[in-house]
Amino acid sequence: MRWAEALDGAVAPTLTRTQIEAMLAGLSEALEAVVLGTAELTVARDAASVLVAANYRDAVAVSRSVVVICHDLVADICPTTAGPNYERIRDRAVLTAAEFAAGFTAALRTAALAEQEATLVATLAAAQEAEAKRQLSEARFAAVFAGASVGIGTIDVTGKVLDANLAMAEMLGLPVELMPGRAVDELLGPANIGYAFAELQRLLSGASDRFRLETEHLRPDGAITTIDLSMSAVRDSAGQVRFLIGVAVDITERKQLADRLWHDANHDSLTGLPNRTLFFDRLANASPPIGVCYLDLDGFKEINDVWGHTVGDKVLRVVGERLRAAVGPVDGLVARLGGDEFIVLIEKCTGAGKLAEVSGWLSQALVEAMEVEGHLVTVAASIGTVFLDDVPTAPDQLMHAADTAMYRNKAAQTMRESRFRQRK
């Protein structure tokens, strides 16, 4: 089975090879139904959760699975790219892969947070029991402290480090032997004094009992580490704060993976432009007045028919690059809606005249012929524009207005070309 072979090396020790193949066979059927449109996209998220539950937690597991969905699964459904449903199946597969990746990230985070919470509870229980028995020093050096894979540290009521394990020191980029006895603000340095330090002061003053946050830490070597930090106050029988205990997890790679998966889910895989989802999100939060240019390429179908989809895909990439460069002066957002349809959002647009000027830039950007695969290709676009003083409460109405304006433009262009041919 190709998926099982692709996941070789992304170890799932709780399952045998037979069990893995049986699990993946079921997931493949579910994902195929999503790609075909007979199942909801949420099924892809559920499939990713099953994979994480089976202990596939390495980033390579999701990257290889995305390749299987976007390549192997599409090839099984559409053996040839010339089929009438190929583009629809391919686009649906990209959406399925994005949902799968998002589900994988969510499930991975849930599992990691559960493990972190269990470690924190165990550490606090051990420390409090030791305090009750007046064995604070044994608690600080308990096995859960020294051997934990997560960073653990304790701080006294004056803000000085009592102790820290090796994992904490490595996370902060500091020698573990130099940490005890030094003030937290001295160890962190000015670049890292911020919200986390303010919360630490609240703990020390007794104003709060615990906090949890994600923070970026600038290490002495210049590297930036993203840390999930939990800190709690340990009190004596009279309710006085005796010391603080912190548990930290290095989530740098997970954060980078989440950022990459978010980018992939919100950008067109062919052109790299924002996709429909990101466009509507930006539209809903745009700063008015706004202008929208809706573009539909003229003659693109003939390019695909004459030279094939490979040339057509490269033409779309060049078009995307030219449109993005054209709106640079007004910092416009260029998105690909799908097929040969593009849309441009201009925030704080100064008026309909400015929008017409931007439309002219877009048209002019496509005038020059492009050389693709040895072919000299020329493509134009029909453009519809809409100017609004406020962000629309019903984006569908905006899209309908832009679409209508674009088709009026296309009809007018066709009529002008017809009259020109008649005069000739």
C-alpha positions as CSV (number, residue, x, y, z in Angstrom):
1,M,0.0,0.0,0.0
2,R,1.5,3.3,-1.1
3,W,0.4,5.3,2.0
4,A,1.9,2.7,4.3
5,E,5.2,2.7,2.3
6,A,5.2,6.5,2.4
7,L,4.9,6.5,6.2
8,D,7.8,4.0,6.7
9,G,10.1,5.6,9.2
10,A,7.5,7.8,10.9
11,V,7.3,5.2,13.6
12,A,4.0,4.1,15.2
13,P,5.3,1.4,17.6
14,T,1.8,0.7,19.0
15,L,0.7,-1.0,15.8
16,T,1.8,-3.9,13.6
17,R,2.4,-3.5,9.9
18,T,-0.9,-5.4,9.2
19,Q,-2.8,-3.1,11.6
20,I,-1.2,0.0,10.0
21,E,-2.2,-1.1,6.5
22,A,-5.8,-1.9,7.7
23,M,-6.1,1.5,9.3
24,L,-4.7,3.4,6.3
25,A,-7.0,1.4,3.9
26,G,-10.0,2.7,5.8
27,L,-8.7,6.2,6.0
28,S,-8.0,6.1,2.2
29,E,-11.6,5.2,1.4
30,A,-12.8,8.1,3.6
31,L,-10.4,10.6,2.0
32,E,-11.4,9.4,-1.5
33,A,-15.0,10.1,-0.6
34,V,-14.0,13.7,0.5
35,V,-12.1,14.3,-2.8
36,L,-15.1,13.0,-4.8
37,G,-17.4,15.3,-2.9
38,T,-19.5,12.6,-1.3
39,A,-18.2,13.3,2.2
40,E,-17.7,16.6,4.1
41,L,-14.2,18.1,4.5
42,T,-14.4,17.5,8.2
43,V,-13.8,13.8,7.5
44,A,-10.3,14.7,6.4
45,R,-9.7,16.3,9.9
46,D,-11.0,13.2,11.5
47,A,-8.6,11.0,9.4
48,A,-5.7,13.1,10.6
49,S,-6.8,12.7,14.3
50,V,-6.8,8.9,13.8
51,L,-3.2,9.1,12.5
52,V,-2.0,11.1,15.5
53,A,-3.8,8.8,17.8
54,A,-1.8,5.9,16.3
55,N,1.4,7.8,17.4
56,Y,2.3,9.3,14.0
57,R,3.4,12.7,15.4
58,D,6.4,13.6,13.3
59,A,6.1,16.4,10.7
60,V,7.2,14.0,8.0
61,A,3.9,12.0,8.5
62,V,1.7,15.0,7.5
63,S,4.0,16.1,4.6
64,R,4.1,12.6,3.1
65,S,0.3,12.2,3.6
66,V,-0.4,15.4,1.8
67,V,1.7,14.1,-1.2
68,V,-0.4,10.9,-1.2
69,I,-3.7,12.9,-1.1
70,C,-2.7,15.4,-3.8
71,H,-0.8,13.0,-6.1
72,D,-1.5,9.3,-5.6
73,L,-5.2,9.7,-4.7
74,V,-5.9,12.1,-7.6
75,A,-4.0,9.7,-10.0
76,D,-6.2,6.8,-8.8
77,I,-9.4,8.7,-9.4
78,C,-8.3,10.5,-12.6
79,P,-5.6,8.3,-14.4
80,T,-5.2,11.1,-17.1
81,T,-5.1,14.8,-16.7
82,A,-7.1,15.2,-19.9
83,G,-10.3,13.9,-18.2
84,P,-13.2,16.3,-17.8
85,N,-13.2,16.2,-14.0
86,Y,-9.4,16.4,-13.5
87,E,-9.2,20.0,-12.4
88,R,-12.2,19.7,-10.1
89,I,-10.8,16.6,-8.5
90,R,-7.3,18.2,-8.2
91,D,-8.7,21.3,-6.6
92,R,-10.9,19.2,-4.2
93,A,-7.8,17.2,-3.3
94,V,-5.9,20.3,-2.4
95,L,-8.8,21.4,-0.1
96,T,-8.8,17.9,1.4
97,A,-5.1,18.0,2.1
98,A,-5.4,21.4,3.7
99,E,-8.1,20.1,6.0
100,F,-6.1,17.0,6.8
101,A,-3.0,19.1,7.7
102,A,-5.1,21.4,9.9
103,G,-6.6,18.4,11.6
104,F,-3.2,16.9,12.1
105,T,-1.9,20.2,13.7
106,A,-4.9,20.4,16.0
107,A,-4.7,16.8,17.1
108,L,-0.9,17.1,17.7
109,R,-1.4,20.2,19.8
110,T,-4.1,18.5,21.9
111,A,-1.9,15.5,22.5
112,A,1.1,17.6,23.4
113,L,-0.9,19.8,25.8
114,A,-2.3,16.8,27.6
115,E,1.2,15.4,28.1
116,Q,2.4,18.8,29.4
117,E,-0.6,19.2,31.8
118,A,0.1,15.7,33.2
119,T,3.7,16.6,33.8
120,L,2.8,19.8,35.5
121,V,0.3,18.1,37.8
122,A,2.8,15.4,38.7
123,T,5.5,17.9,39.4
124,L,3.3,20.1,41.6
125,A,2.0,17.1,43.5
126,A,5.5,15.9,44.2
127,A,6.7,19.4,45.3
128,Q,3.7,20.0,47.6
129,E,4.0,16.6,49.2
130,A,7.7,17.2,49.8
131,E,6.9,20.6,51.3
132,A,4.4,19.0,53.7
133,K,7.1,16.7,54.9
134,R,9.7,19.5,55.0
135,Q,11.7,17.9,52.3
136,L,11.9,20.8,49.8
137,S,15.4,20.0,48.6
138,E,14.4,16.4,47.8
139,A,11.4,17.7,45.8
140,R,13.6,20.0,43.7
141,F,15.8,17.1,42.8
142,A,13.2,14.4,42.4
143,A,13.4,12.1,39.4
144,V,10.5,13.9,37.7
145,F,12.5,17.1,37.9
146,A,15.9,15.9,36.8
147,G,14.9,13.4,34.1
148,A,11.9,15.3,32.5
149,S,12.1,16.0,28.8
150,V,10.3,19.3,29.4
151,G,12.0,22.2,31.0
152,I,11.3,22.6,34.8
153,G,12.6,25.4,37.1
154,T,11.9,26.7,40.5
155,I,12.1,30.4,41.7
156,D,12.1,31.8,45.2
157,V,10.0,34.7,46.4
158,T,12.7,37.2,45.6
159,G,12.7,36.3,41.9
160,K,15.9,34.3,42.0
161,V,16.3,30.8,40.4
162,L,16.4,28.0,43.0
163,D,17.1,25.3,40.4
164,A,16.5,24.4,36.8
165,N,16.9,21.1,34.9
166,L,19.0,20.6,31.9
167,A,16.0,20.7,29.5
168,M,15.1,24.2,30.7
169,A,18.7,25.4,30.4
170,E,19.1,24.1,26.9
171,M,15.8,25.7,25.9
172,L,17.0,29.2,27.1
173,G,20.4,28.6,25.7
174,L,22.1,29.0,29.1
175,P,24.6,26.9,31.1
176,V,22.6,25.0,33.7
177,E,25.2,25.4,36.4
178,L,25.1,29.2,36.1
179,M,21.3,29.6,36.7
180,P,20.8,28.9,40.4
181,G,21.0,32.0,42.5
182,R,20.7,34.5,39.7
183,A,17.7,36.8,39.2
184,V,15.2,35.8,36.5
185,D,15.4,39.3,34.8
186,E,19.2,39.0,34.7
187,L,19.1,35.6,33.1
188,L,16.4,36.6,30.5
189,G,17.9,39.9,29.5
190,P,16.1,43.1,28.3
191,A,15.0,41.6,25.0
192,N,12.9,39.0,26.8
193,I,11.4,41.1,29.6
194,G,7.7,41.5,28.7
195,Y,4.3,40.0,29.4
196,A,5.7,36.7,30.8
197,F,7.9,38.7,33.3
198,A,4.9,40.8,34.4
199,E,2.8,37.7,35.1
200,L,5.8,36.3,37.1
201,Q,5.7,39.4,39.3
202,R,2.0,38.9,39.9
203,L,2.7,35.3,41.1
204,L,5.5,36.5,43.4
205,S,3.2,39.2,44.9
206,G,0.4,36.7,45.5
207,A,-2.0,38.4,43.1
208,S,-2.4,35.2,41.0
209,D,-1.8,31.5,41.5
210,R,-0.8,30.4,38.0
211,F,-0.5,31.5,34.3
212,R,0.1,29.9,31.0
213,L,1.2,31.5,27.7
214,E,3.2,31.1,24.5
215,T,6.2,33.4,24.3
216,E,9.2,33.9,22.0
217,H,12.6,33.8,23.7
218,L,15.7,35.3,22.1
219,R,18.6,33.1,23.1
220,P,22.2,34.4,23.6
221,D,23.3,32.7,20.3
222,G,20.7,34.8,18.4
223,A,18.2,31.9,17.8
224,I,14.5,32.5,18.6
225,T,12.7,29.7,20.5
226,T,8.9,29.6,20.9
227,I,8.1,28.3,24.4
228,D,4.8,27.1,25.9
229,L,5.2,28.2,29.5
230,S,3.1,27.3,32.6
231,M,4.0,28.7,36.0
232,S,2.3,28.0,39.4
233,A,2.8,29.3,42.9
234,V,3.4,26.7,45.7
235,R,2.0,27.9,49.0
236,D,2.5,26.7,52.6
237,S,-0.2,25.7,55.0
238,A,-0.7,29.4,55.9
239,G,-1.3,30.3,52.3
240,Q,2.0,32.1,51.9
241,V,3.9,31.7,48.6
242,R,7.0,29.6,49.3
243,F,8.3,29.3,45.7
244,L,7.2,29.2,42.1
245,I,7.5,26.2,39.8
246,G,7.5,26.5,36.0
247,V,7.2,23.9,33.2
248,A,8.2,24.9,29.7
249,V,7.9,23.1,26.3
250,D,9.9,24.0,23.2
251,I,7.2,24.3,20.5
252,T,9.4,26.0,17.9
253,E,9.1,23.2,15.3
254,R,5.4,22.7,16.0
255,K,4.8,26.5,15.6
256,Q,6.7,26.5,12.4
257,L,4.8,23.5,11.1
258,A,1.5,25.2,12.1
259,D,2.5,28.4,10.4
260,R,3.5,26.5,7.2
261,L,0.2,24.5,7.2
262,W,-1.8,27.7,7.7
263,H,0.0,29.3,4.8
264,D,-0.7,26.2,2.6
265,A,-4.3,26.2,3.6
266,N,-4.8,29.9,2.8
267,H,-2.8,30.2,-0.4
268,D,-3.2,28.8,-3.9
269,S,-0.8,25.9,-4.4
270,L,-0.2,26.8,-8.1
271,T,0.4,30.6,-8.0
272,G,1.3,31.1,-4.3
273,L,-1.4,33.9,-4.2
274,P,-3.9,34.1,-1.3
275,N,-6.9,31.8,-2.1
276,R,-10.6,32.4,-1.8
277,T,-10.7,31.7,2.0
278,L,-8.0,34.2,2.8
279,F,-9.5,36.8,0.5
280,F,-12.9,36.8,2.2
281,D,-11.2,36.9,5.6
282,R,-9.2,40.0,4.6
283,L,-12.4,41.5,3.0
284,A,-14.3,41.0,6.3
285,N,-11.6,42.9,8.2
286,A,-10.7,45.5,5.5
287,S,-10.2,49.2,6.2
288,P,-12.8,51.2,4.1
289,P,-13.4,52.6,1.6
290,I,-12.6,49.5,-0.4
291,G,-12.2,48.8,-4.1
292,V,-12.5,45.4,-5.8
293,C,-11.3,44.4,-9.3
294,Y,-12.6,41.0,-10.5
295,L,-10.6,39.5,-13.4
296,D,-11.5,36.7,-15.8
297,L,-8.8,35.8,-18.4
298,D,-9.8,36.0,-22.0
299,G,-8.8,33.1,-24.2
300,F,-7.3,31.0,-21.5
301,K,-9.3,27.9,-22.4
302,E,-7.7,28.0,-25.9
303,I,-4.2,28.0,-24.3
304,N,-5.0,24.8,-22.4
305,D,-6.6,23.3,-25.5
306,V,-3.8,24.1,-27.8
307,W,-0.7,23.7,-25.6
308,G,-1.9,21.7,-22.7
309,H,-2.4,22.2,-18.9
310,T,1.3,22.4,-18.2
311,V,1.7,25.5,-20.3
312,G,-1.6,26.8,-18.9
313,D,-0.4,26.4,-15.3
314,K,2.8,28.3,-16.1
315,V,0.8,31.1,-17.7
316,L,-1.3,31.4,-14.5
317,R,1.8,31.7,-12.4
318,V,3.2,34.5,-14.7
319,V,-0.2,36.3,-14.6
320,G,-0.2,36.1,-10.8
321,E,3.3,37.6,-10.6
322,R,2.4,40.4,-13.0
323,L,-0.9,41.3,-11.2
324,R,0.9,41.3,-7.8
325,A,3.6,43.6,-9.2
326,A,1.0,45.9,-10.8
327,V,-0.8,46.7,-7.5
328,G,2.4,47.2,-5.6
329,P,2.0,51.0,-5.4
330,V,-1.3,50.7,-3.5
331,D,-0.4,47.6,-1.5
332,G,-3.4,45.7,-2.9
333,L,-4.2,42.0,-2.1
334,V,-4.2,39.8,-5.2
335,A,-6.0,36.4,-4.8
336,R,-6.8,33.5,-7.1
337,L,-10.4,32.4,-6.8
338,G,-9.8,29.3,-9.0
339,G,-9.5,28.4,-12.7
340,D,-8.6,31.6,-14.6
341,E,-10.4,34.0,-12.1
342,F,-8.4,36.5,-10.0
343,I,-9.5,39.2,-7.6
344,V,-7.8,42.3,-6.2
345,L,-8.8,44.1,-3.0
346,I,-7.7,47.7,-2.4
347,E,-8.1,49.0,1.1
348,K,-8.5,52.7,1.9
349,C,-9.2,53.3,-1.7
350,T,-9.4,57.0,-2.4
351,G,-12.3,56.8,-4.9
352,A,-13.7,55.2,-8.1
353,G,-11.2,57.2,-10.1
354,K,-8.3,55.5,-8.3
355,L,-9.9,52.1,-8.7
356,A,-10.2,52.7,-12.5
357,E,-6.5,53.6,-12.5
358,V,-5.7,50.3,-10.7
359,S,-7.8,48.5,-13.3
360,G,-5.8,50.1,-16.0
361,W,-2.5,48.9,-14.3
362,L,-3.8,45.4,-14.2
363,S,-4.8,45.4,-17.9
364,Q,-1.5,46.9,-18.9
365,A,0.4,44.3,-16.9
366,L,-0.9,41.6,-19.2
367,V,-0.2,43.4,-22.5
368,E,3.3,42.1,-23.0
369,A,3.5,38.6,-24.5
370,M,5.0,35.9,-22.3
371,E,7.3,33.1,-23.4
372,V,6.3,29.7,-21.9
373,E,7.8,26.4,-22.9
374,G,9.0,27.9,-26.1
375,H,5.7,29.4,-27.0
376,L,4.9,33.1,-27.2
377,V,1.6,33.4,-25.4
378,T,-0.6,36.5,-25.1
379,V,-3.4,36.7,-22.6
380,A,-5.8,39.5,-21.7
381,A,-8.5,39.9,-19.0
382,S,-12.0,41.3,-18.6
383,I,-12.1,43.3,-15.4
384,G,-15.2,44.3,-13.4
385,T,-14.8,46.9,-10.6
386,V,-16.8,47.8,-7.5
387,F,-16.2,50.7,-5.1
388,L,-17.8,50.7,-1.7
389,D,-17.6,53.2,1.2
390,D,-18.0,50.5,3.8
391,V,-17.1,46.8,4.1
392,P,-20.1,44.8,2.7
393,T,-22.2,42.9,5.2
394,A,-23.0,40.4,2.4
395,P,-19.8,39.5,0.5
396,D,-21.9,37.4,-2.0
397,Q,-23.6,40.6,-3.2
398,L,-20.2,42.3,-3.7
399,M,-19.0,39.3,-5.7
400,H,-22.2,39.3,-7.8
401,A,-21.8,43.0,-8.5
402,A,-18.1,42.6,-9.5
403,D,-19.0,39.5,-11.6
404,T,-21.8,41.5,-13.4
405,A,-19.4,44.4,-14.1
406,M,-16.8,42.0,-15.4
407,Y,-19.2,40.4,-17.9
408,R,-20.4,43.9,-19.1
409,N,-16.7,44.6,-19.7
410,K,-16.3,41.3,-21.6
411,A,-19.4,42.0,-23.7
412,A,-18.3,45.5,-24.6
413,Q,-14.8,44.2,-25.5
414,T,-16.4,41.5,-27.8
415,M,-18.5,44.1,-29.5
416,R,-15.6,46.4,-30.1
417,E,-13.6,43.6,-31.6
418,S,-16.5,42.7,-33.8
419,R,-16.9,46.2,-35.1
420,F,-13.1,46.4,-35.7
421,R,-13.2,43.2,-37.8
422,Q,-16.2,44.6,-39.8
423,R,-14.3,47.8,-40.6
424,K,-11.4,45.8,-41.8
